[in-house]
C-alpha cells in the first residue's frame, strides 16, 4: 500500500500492525524511517523492505516515536543493519524511543551501541555522537 507521508515525500509499506514511512533526511546519504505500530516477527517485513530499498544510505535514522512494541526480531534487524553500515563509516541511529521500547534496548544492552536521540530533529541536527 502506498500513501503520501505527512510531508508528501515518502513511500509507505504496511503490514497488519506496522507502518513504515520513509523520507530523505535532508543530507545526502541520509534517510529517515518512521515506524508506527508494533515491530515483531509478524510485522518486520516492511522494515526489512525499507532497509533494502535504502541499502546505499550512509545514515539511517529510525524514528521510533510511533513504535509501541519491539521484540527480538525487530531488534536483530536493526542491529544487523548497524553492523552492515559500520565498515563503510555508516550509522543506524534511533530517535524518539518511548519508555516501553527504550526498555528492550536497555535490557539487552543494545542501547549502548546505537546513537539515540530525543527526536528526529535532534538526530538530523547532530553530526556527532548522539546522547
VENPE-V666855 format. One record per run of one state. SS is the DSSP state (~ for helix, > for strand, _ for the rest). FROM is the first residue (numbers start at 1). TO is the last residue. If there is no record, write none. Layout:
ss = (SS;SS)
from = (FROM;FROM)
to = (TO;TO)
This chain:
ss = (_;>;_;>;_;>;_;~;_;>;_;~;_;>;_;~;_;~;_;>;_;~;_)
from = (1;12;15;18;25;30;40;45;54;59;71;72;87;91;96;99;109;110;113;115;118;120;126)
to = (11;14;17;24;29;39;44;53;58;70;71;86;90;95;98;108;109;112;114;117;119;125;131)
